[in-house]
Amino acid sequence: MNANMLSFDQAYDKLLAFVRPVREIEQADTLFAAGRVLAVAQHSTIDQPPMDNSGMDGFALRAADVPVAGTRLPVSQRIPAGSVGHELAPGTAARIFTGAPLPPGADTVVMQELCEHDGEHVVVNTVPRLGEAVRRMGEDIAVGELVLPAGVRLSPQAVALAASVGLAQLPVLRRVKVAMFSTGSELVMPGEPLPPGGIYNSNRFMLRSLLTSLGCEVEDFGIVPDRLDATREVLRRAAQGHDLILTSGGVSVGEEDHVKPAVEAEGSLDLWRIAMKPGKPLAYGHVHGAAFIGLPGNPVSSFVTFVMMVRPFLLATQGVRDVAPVSISLRADFDWPRPDRRREFLRARMNAQGGVELFANQGSAALNSTVWANGLADIPADTAIARGEPVRFLPYGDLLN
């Protein structure tokens, strides 16, 4: 690796060291809290379930009253979910439905498929186990138990869990505010005529979608022409009221690359050369109190750098405690015989056979590869991969949420 390059891990740690997490706390209705970051740990004030109840439709009884299969018992009551039965007399059964409270005296539920019921009596065609099909009070969550720790991004399951213990509102950290813009006089919006030398601005659509999927509040300042004065003016406006300014393109040292001198004029900037492929250049700095990250202009480089670098930075800024992506070890269904001195993130997908295959064109402009793939194959620097060897795979399911 070139001595002037940062390793991926060095750049990752360096970027996260600059994070300034948001501190402001808001109360969010639990119904709409998915995707937000929990600010304060939540404990249960109730047992869940709040009472012993039936795990299925069937018959509640005393297990001791059914010593042999074929035992016939009178049905003394009917207990649907949402109602409460009375004490069960010895030698009788209660018709009961899923979720209904177990009547006092009963200790077991037999599923209806194992019974014959004529309305007044039930024949139990099995010898039940004591406690069968009974959900015990507090077996899922007990009073005082930790329900959700602080610093987690609330999933649909998490808000359901919060609701199950009666939490109507949750304390969450405010959303991270991001200003974004694209640079390049050659950029054209879809729907407009494409002039000679022009390209459609795909990065704007990709980055805005990635930011909103992470729960950020996004203000889009559009396409900035390749002029130093225009770039400085937009940077000043973008810094107002935002935690991060995110750009793509224009951070190199060419005559038409004005982002670097503009950021340096309005604040401070480090331009990093990272030993990762795609995505070698990354700019980090500050502009009038807002953090600044400049991504490479090639669409695949911008995509990979965002999911591997910007995503953890934003999650940490949101207050998420664990920001590292999930990886799994899978079988390589490909050969990669020419190792690179940089760490490579190849567009790949897990196939039906449990292996990983690669998109044929791994070029940094091949945006089609990001759609075909369902993850990235993480290849260490100076490492060749032979078919059948294990490879580290990063699923999109974690990288894009």
VOZALO-573322 format. One record per residue (C-alpha): z, y, x; residue number from 1; residue in three letters. Coordinates in steps of 0.02 Angstrom, whole numbers. Example, Ala and Ser with C-alpha at 12.3 -4.5 7.8 and 13.67 -1.06 7.14 Angstrom:
BEGIN
R 390 -225 615 1 ALA
R 357 -53 684 2 SER
This chain:
BEGIN
R 0 0 0 1 MET
R -41 176 60 2 ASN
R 114 262 131 3 ALA
R 77 414 22 4 ASN
R 81 311 -137 5 MET
R 235 276 -242 6 LEU
R 257 98 -298 7 SER
R 257 74 -486 8 PHE
R 444 40 -486 9 ASP
R 479 195 -379 10 GLN
R 380 305 -497 11 ALA
R 460 225 -651 12 TYR
R 636 254 -585 13 ASP
R 593 430 -528 14 LYS
R 522 478 -697 15 LEU
R 671 408 -794 16 LEU
R 789 503 -679 17 ALA
R 716 666 -748 18 PHE
R 755 621 -929 19 VAL
R 864 742 -1027 20 ARG
R 911 651 -1188 21 PRO
R 918 749 -1349 22 VAL
R 1095 779 -1412 23 ARG
R 1077 851 -1586 24 GLU
R 1132 731 -1725 25 ILE
R 1062 728 -1902 26 GLU
R 1113 629 -2054 27 GLN
R 968 523 -2118 28 ALA
R 960 429 -2281 29 ASP
R 964 245 -2235 30 THR
R 811 217 -2345 31 LEU
R 709 329 -2229 32 PHE
R 797 297 -2062 33 ALA
R 682 163 -1990 34 ALA
R 611 220 -1823 35 GLY
R 753 342 -1790 36 ARG
R 879 318 -1649 37 VAL
R 1059 285 -1701 38 LEU
R 1177 415 -1626 39 ALA
R 1346 335 -1667 40 VAL
R 1392 151 -1676 41 ALA
R 1420 87 -1853 42 GLN
R 1556 -35 -1908 43 HIS
R 1571 -124 -2073 44 SER
R 1702 -71 -2201 45 THR
R 1673 -227 -2306 46 ILE
R 1655 -414 -2286 47 ASP
R 1477 -478 -2305 48 GLN
R 1462 -577 -2414 49 PRO
R 1603 -488 -2508 50 PRO
R 1655 -650 -2592 51 MET
R 1622 -838 -2582 52 ASP
R 1457 -862 -2672 53 ASN
R 1322 -990 -2707 54 SER
R 1183 -1014 -2582 55 GLY
R 1064 -1085 -2712 56 MET
R 1036 -1124 -2895 57 ASP
R 1139 -1276 -2943 58 GLY
R 1311 -1330 -3000 59 PHE
R 1480 -1274 -2935 60 ALA
R 1614 -1408 -2935 61 LEU
R 1755 -1489 -2839 62 ARG
R 1685 -1610 -2711 63 ALA
R 1828 -1729 -2746 64 ALA
R 1769 -1744 -2927 65 ASP
R 1607 -1830 -2870 66 VAL
R 1662 -1985 -2774 67 PRO
R 1497 -2078 -2805 68 VAL
R 1317 -2033 -2840 69 ALA
R 1283 -2031 -3027 70 GLY
R 1448 -1952 -3076 71 THR
R 1435 -1864 -3245 72 ARG
R 1532 -1702 -3275 73 LEU
R 1543 -1583 -3423 74 PRO
R 1470 -1409 -3390 75 VAL
R 1607 -1286 -3437 76 SER
R 1525 -1117 -3397 77 GLN
R 1368 -1028 -3339 78 ARG
R 1376 -900 -3197 79 ILE
R 1219 -796 -3159 80 PRO
R 1212 -677 -3011 81 ALA
R 1304 -515 -3048 82 GLY
R 1436 -595 -3160 83 SER
R 1605 -673 -3124 84 VAL
R 1658 -842 -3192 85 GLY
R 1831 -903 -3241 86 HIS
R 1935 -1035 -3156 87 GLU
R 1850 -1203 -3151 88 LEU
R 1946 -1341 -3241 89 ALA
R 1966 -1502 -3142 90 PRO
R 1834 -1632 -3181 91 GLY
R 1705 -1502 -3239 92 THR
R 1556 -1411 -3164 93 ALA
R 1486 -1236 -3183 94 ALA
R 1301 -1195 -3194 95 ARG
R 1280 -1067 -3055 96 ILE
R 1138 -965 -2982 97 PHE
R 1100 -901 -2807 98 THR
R 1216 -760 -2755 99 GLY
R 1338 -784 -2899 100 ALA
R 1525 -785 -2853 101 PRO
R 1601 -958 -2836 102 LEU
R 1727 -980 -2979 103 PRO
R 1909 -1009 -2929 104 PRO
R 1942 -1194 -2909 105 GLY
R 1764 -1240 -2854 106 ALA
R 1733 -1282 -2672 107 ASP
R 1554 -1347 -2669 108 THR
R 1382 -1314 -2743 109 VAL
R 1254 -1452 -2773 110 VAL
R 1073 -1395 -2783 111 MET
R 993 -1418 -2953 112 GLN
R 857 -1533 -2883 113 GLU
R 992 -1664 -2849 114 LEU
R 1059 -1656 -3026 115 CYS
R 1008 -1701 -3204 116 GLU
R 1064 -1574 -3333 117 HIS
R 1057 -1592 -3523 118 ASP
R 1144 -1428 -3566 119 GLY
R 1319 -1494 -3596 120 GLU
R 1335 -1618 -3451 121 HIS
R 1267 -1639 -3277 122 VAL
R 1236 -1800 -3181 123 VAL
R 1259 -1772 -2994 124 VAL
R 1144 -1893 -2902 125 ASN
R 1222 -1871 -2730 126 THR
R 1394 -1871 -2648 127 VAL
R 1414 -1690 -2595 128 PRO
R 1491 -1628 -2434 129 ARG
R 1642 -1514 -2455 130 LEU
R 1584 -1333 -2445 131 GLY
R 1400 -1376 -2463 132 GLU
R 1286 -1228 -2511 133 ALA
R 1433 -1105 -2514 134 VAL
R 1417 -938 -2424 135 ARG
R 1593 -892 -2368 136 ARG
R 1661 -716 -2383 137 MET
R 1631 -622 -2220 138 GLY
R 1532 -761 -2136 139 GLU
R 1391 -641 -2093 140 ASP
R 1493 -483 -2059 141 ILE
R 1681 -459 -2064 142 ALA
R 1774 -298 -2102 143 VAL
R 1780 -191 -1944 144 GLY
R 1642 -285 -1856 145 GLU
R 1509 -189 -1759 146 LEU
R 1353 -181 -1865 147 VAL
R 1237 -75 -1758 148 LEU
R 1270 -5 -1583 149 PRO
R 1226 173 -1534 150 ALA
R 1062 199 -1443 151 GLY
R 956 76 -1541 152 VAL
R 793 123 -1625 153 ARG
R 818 71 -1805 154 LEU
R 703 -69 -1861 155 SER
R 671 -117 -2043 156 PRO
R 796 -259 -2017 157 GLN
R 926 -138 -1949 158 ALA
R 917 -20 -2098 159 VAL
R 927 -171 -2214 160 ALA
R 1084 -228 -2122 161 LEU
R 1158 -54 -2137 162 ALA
R 1120 -51 -2323 163 ALA
R 1199 -223 -2346 164 SER
R 1369 -153 -2295 165 VAL
R 1350 1 -2403 166 GLY
R 1294 132 -2276 167 LEU
R 1192 258 -2376 168 ALA
R 1168 376 -2228 169 GLN
R 1159 353 -2040 170 LEU
R 1191 476 -1899 171 PRO
R 1031 486 -1796 172 VAL
R 971 592 -1652 173 LEU
R 841 723 -1692 174 ARG
R 661 682 -1659 175 ARG
R 585 723 -1489 176 VAL
R 463 869 -1502 177 LYS
R 302 849 -1404 178 VAL
R 161 973 -1377 179 ALA
R -5 898 -1325 180 MET
R -177 960 -1276 181 PHE
R -335 898 -1193 182 SER
R -430 985 -1055 183 THR
R -614 982 -1019 184 GLY
R -761 1089 -1073 185 SER
R -860 928 -1093 186 GLU
R -749 865 -1235 187 LEU
R -818 864 -1412 188 VAL
R -731 814 -1573 189 MET
R -806 670 -1674 190 PRO
R -916 737 -1813 191 GLY
R -987 874 -1703 192 GLU
R -1158 860 -1618 193 PRO
R -1144 784 -1446 194 LEU
R -1227 902 -1320 195 PRO
R -1301 847 -1154 196 PRO
R -1158 804 -1038 197 GLY
R -1031 800 -1179 198 GLY
R -912 659 -1225 199 ILE
R -809 630 -1380 200 TYR
R -623 663 -1357 201 ASN
R -547 490 -1382 202 SER
R -387 528 -1285 203 ASN
R -332 657 -1414 204 ARG
R -336 525 -1552 205 PHE
R -253 391 -1446 206 MET
R -111 497 -1378 207 LEU
R -70 579 -1543 208 ARG
R -61 407 -1626 209 SER
R 48 338 -1486 210 LEU
R 166 485 -1500 211 LEU
R 184 476 -1688 212 THR
R 211 287 -1680 213 SER
R 362 323 -1569 214 LEU
R 433 442 -1700 215 GLY
R 395 604 -1608 216 CYS
R 360 770 -1692 217 GLU
R 189 817 -1623 218 VAL
R 105 986 -1613 219 GLU
R -75 971 -1558 220 ASP
R -147 1121 -1466 221 PHE
R -322 1046 -1465 222 GLY
R -449 1056 -1325 223 ILE
R -423 1186 -1190 224 VAL
R -576 1247 -1095 225 PRO
R -584 1227 -906 226 ASP
R -516 1400 -864 227 ARG
R -355 1441 -774 228 LEU
R -308 1586 -889 229 ASP
R -336 1482 -1047 230 ALA
R -235 1337 -978 231 THR
R -89 1451 -930 232 ARG
R -88 1533 -1100 233 GLU
R -81 1367 -1192 234 VAL
R 56 1303 -1077 235 LEU
R 164 1453 -1118 236 ARG
R 143 1425 -1304 237 ARG
R 166 1237 -1289 238 ALA
R 331 1257 -1197 239 ALA
R 411 1351 -1342 240 GLN
R 520 1236 -1445 241 GLY
R 459 1072 -1368 242 HIS
R 544 941 -1261 243 ASP
R 384 880 -1178 244 LEU
R 208 944 -1146 245 ILE
R 84 800 -1130 246 LEU
R -94 822 -1068 247 THR
R -238 712 -1015 248 SER
R -361 756 -877 249 GLY
R -370 905 -762 250 GLY
R -228 860 -643 251 VAL
R -336 821 -491 252 SER
R -384 949 -359 253 VAL
R -565 981 -408 254 GLY
R -633 1155 -439 255 GLU
R -632 1126 -627 256 GLU
R -459 1046 -632 257 ASP
R -349 1190 -688 258 HIS
R -195 1102 -757 259 VAL
R -113 1080 -587 260 LYS
R -123 1264 -532 261 PRO
R -80 1321 -709 262 ALA
R 79 1218 -715 263 VAL
R 125 1274 -540 264 GLU
R 101 1455 -592 265 ALA
R 205 1436 -750 266 GLU
R 336 1315 -684 267 GLY
R 343 1172 -559 268 SER
R 239 1016 -531 269 LEU
R 238 855 -432 270 ASP
R 75 760 -423 271 LEU
R 110 577 -393 272 TRP
R -10 447 -330 273 ARG
R 56 283 -400 274 ILE
R 7 112 -337 275 ALA
R -46 54 -509 276 MET
R -217 11 -577 277 LYS
R -278 86 -689 278 PRO
R -187 253 -689 279 GLY
R -156 306 -509 280 LYS
R -130 495 -536 281 PRO
R 19 557 -637 282 LEU
R 86 734 -641 283 ALA
R 266 777 -684 284 TYR
R 348 947 -691 285 GLY
R 428 1081 -799 286 HIS
R 356 1231 -890 287 VAL
R 480 1361 -955 288 HIS
R 612 1229 -993 289 GLY
R 497 1094 -1064 290 ALA
R 457 936 -967 291 ALA
R 274 914 -922 292 PHE
R 177 752 -898 293 ILE
R -7 753 -855 294 GLY
R -102 590 -880 295 LEU
R -267 540 -801 296 PRO
R -423 579 -902 297 GLY
R -504 407 -905 298 ASN
R -456 333 -1074 299 PRO
R -394 163 -1014 300 VAL
R -298 244 -872 301 SER
R -221 365 -996 302 SER
R -176 222 -1115 303 PHE
R -97 111 -982 304 VAL
R -3 253 -900 305 THR
R 64 307 -1070 306 PHE
R 130 137 -1123 307 VAL
R 202 95 -953 308 MET
R 271 266 -903 309 MET
R 274 393 -1045 310 VAL
R 338 273 -1178 311 ARG
R 500 231 -1084 312 PRO
R 521 416 -1040 313 PHE
R 509 464 -1224 314 LEU
R 622 323 -1283 315 LEU
R 755 375 -1156 316 ALA
R 735 556 -1212 317 THR
R 764 497 -1391 318 GLN
R 927 417 -1335 319 GLY
R 871 235 -1332 320 VAL
R 978 134 -1211 321 ARG
R 857 -8 -1169 322 ASP
R 681 56 -1135 323 VAL
R 608 -83 -1026 324 ALA
R 461 -174 -1107 325 PRO
R 477 -356 -1156 326 VAL
R 379 -477 -1047 327 SER
R 346 -662 -1061 328 ILE
R 284 -788 -934 329 SER
R 125 -876 -992 330 LEU
R -11 -985 -917 331 ARG
R -158 -892 -841 332 ALA
R -320 -952 -919 333 ASP
R -418 -852 -791 334 PHE
R -445 -834 -604 335 ASP
R -408 -667 -519 336 TRP
R -455 -707 -339 337 PRO
R -469 -530 -267 338 ARG
R -296 -452 -261 339 PRO
R -279 -264 -257 340 ASP
R -156 -166 -151 341 ARG
R -97 -86 -313 342 ARG
R -2 -166 -456 343 ARG
R -130 -205 -591 344 GLU
R -113 -201 -780 345 PHE
R -259 -299 -848 346 LEU
R -312 -295 -1030 347 ARG
R -277 -470 -1090 348 ALA
R -236 -571 -1243 349 ARG
R -132 -723 -1281 350 MET
R -243 -858 -1352 351 ASN
R -211 -995 -1479 352 ALA
R -176 -1119 -1339 353 GLN
R -30 -1017 -1272 354 GLY
R -123 -951 -1121 355 GLY
R -182 -779 -1068 356 VAL
R -365 -731 -1053 357 GLU
R -442 -571 -986 358 LEU
R -570 -449 -1054 359 PHE
R -726 -462 -946 360 ALA
R -739 -276 -904 361 ASN
R -578 -208 -828 362 GLN
R -652 -35 -791 363 GLY
R -544 118 -826 364 SER
R -672 186 -950 365 ALA
R -691 24 -1050 366 ALA
R -590 78 -1202 367 LEU
R -656 -73 -1298 368 ASN
R -545 -181 -1187 369 SER
R -387 -102 -1260 370 THR
R -440 -151 -1437 371 VAL
R -491 -328 -1391 372 TRP
R -327 -358 -1300 373 ALA
R -157 -393 -1378 374 ASN
R -62 -354 -1220 375 GLY
R -69 -323 -1033 376 LEU
R -65 -449 -892 377 ALA
R 51 -380 -757 378 ASP
R -16 -429 -586 379 ILE
R 93 -385 -435 380 PRO
R 13 -293 -289 381 ALA
R -78 -402 -162 382 ASP
R -68 -553 -277 383 THR
R -209 -671 -324 384 ALA
R -194 -774 -483 385 ILE
R -271 -946 -503 386 ALA
R -305 -1028 -670 387 ARG
R -151 -1124 -729 388 GLY
R -25 -1019 -634 389 GLU
R 109 -919 -727 390 PRO
R 72 -737 -763 391 VAL
R 183 -599 -834 392 ARG
R 118 -542 -1004 393 PHE
R 171 -381 -1094 394 LEU
R 133 -396 -1281 395 PRO
R 69 -245 -1375 396 TYR
R 199 -279 -1507 397 GLY
R 328 -204 -1391 398 ASP
R 222 -79 -1296 399 LEU
R 152 11 -1449 400 LEU
R 312 31 -1551 401 ASN
